[in-house]
Amino acid sequence: MASIALSANAFRFVSFRELLEAETGITTNEPDQVALQQAIERAVHSLVLEGAQLGYWRFDDPDAAAALLGSYQQANVNTPAPASAPQESALQSVVEASPS
């Protein structure tokens, strides 16, 4: 995720007319810690919004939630929608079957 590259190239070709080509460049990417932090933040953000879409939780402010979910859905147009939420009866049977 992090890299630094420094390069320089020179090319000279002699024929009917001379050609000299030179190229230099430098590239830097973000440090590992920043990239990892951004990946974790994006994953948590996605987890919260997809959980809200599936009905696992609700936001206190429905208007803000609608704006967040709308922008999230637009940003993820080419990704498949999350699977539907488990039925309430299936969740209830899991709760009843679990030891207390």
ZAMARGU-4260 file (C-alpha; in steps of 0.2 Angstrom, whole numbers, plus 5000, padded with zeros to 4 digits):
<rodrens>
0) 5000/5000/5000 | 5015/5012/5002 | 5028/5014/4989 | 5041/5027/4983 | 5048/5027/4966
5) 5061/5037/4958 | 5066/5035/4940 | 5075/5043/4926 | 5077/5037/4908 | 5087/5044/4893
10) 5085/5038/4875 | 5096/5044/4860 | 5093/5038/4842 | 5104/5043/4828 | 5097/5042/4810
15) 5093/5054/4797 | 5088/5066/4811 | 5094/5065/4829 | 5082/5062/4843 | 5085/5063/4861
20) 5072/5059/4874 | 5073/5061/4892 | 5061/5057/4906 | 5061/5059/4925 | 5048/5055/4938
25) 5045/5053/4956 | 5030/5044/4964 | 5025/5043/4983 | 5010/5034/4991 | 5003/5036/5008
30) 5011/5027/5023 | 5005/5010/5029 | 4997/5017/5044 | 4986/5030/5035 | 4981/5017/5022
35) 4976/5004/5035 | 4967/5017/5046 | 4957/5023/5030 | 4953/5005/5026 | 4946/5001/5043
40) 4936/5017/5044 | 4928/5013/5027 | 4924/4995/5033 | 4916/5001/5049 | 4906/5014/5039
45) 4900/5001/5027 | 4895/4989/5041 | 4885/5002/5050 | 4876/5008/5034 | 4873/4990/5028
50) 4866/4985/5045 | 4854/5000/5044 | 4848/4994/5027 | 4845/4977/5033 | 4835/4983/5048
55) 4848/4978/5062 | 4848/4996/5069 | 4840/5013/5066 | 4847/5030/5067 | 4840/5043/5079
60) 4838/5056/5065 | 4829/5048/5050 | 4833/5063/5038 | 4852/5061/5041 | 4850/5043/5039
65) 4841/5044/5022 | 4855/5056/5016 | 4869/5045/5022 | 4861/5029/5015 | 4857/5038/4998
70) 4875/5044/4996 | 4881/5027/5001 | 4870/5018/4988 | 4876/5030/4974 | 4894/5027/4978
75) 4891/5008/4978 | 4880/5007/4962 | 4891/4993/4955 | 4891/4982/4970 | 4878/4969/4974
80) 4865/4974/4988 | 4867/4965/5004 | 4857/4949/5007 | 4840/4952/5015 | 4839/4952/5034
85) 4835/4936/5043 | 4816/4933/5047 | 4811/4938/5065 | 4805/4921/5068 | 4822/4914/5064
90) 4830/4926/5076 | 4818/4922/5089 | 4821/4903/5088 | 4840/4906/5089 | 4837/4917/5105
95) 4825/4903/5113 | 4838/4889/5109 | 4853/4898/5116 | 4857/4893/5134 | 4854/4906/5148
</rodrens>
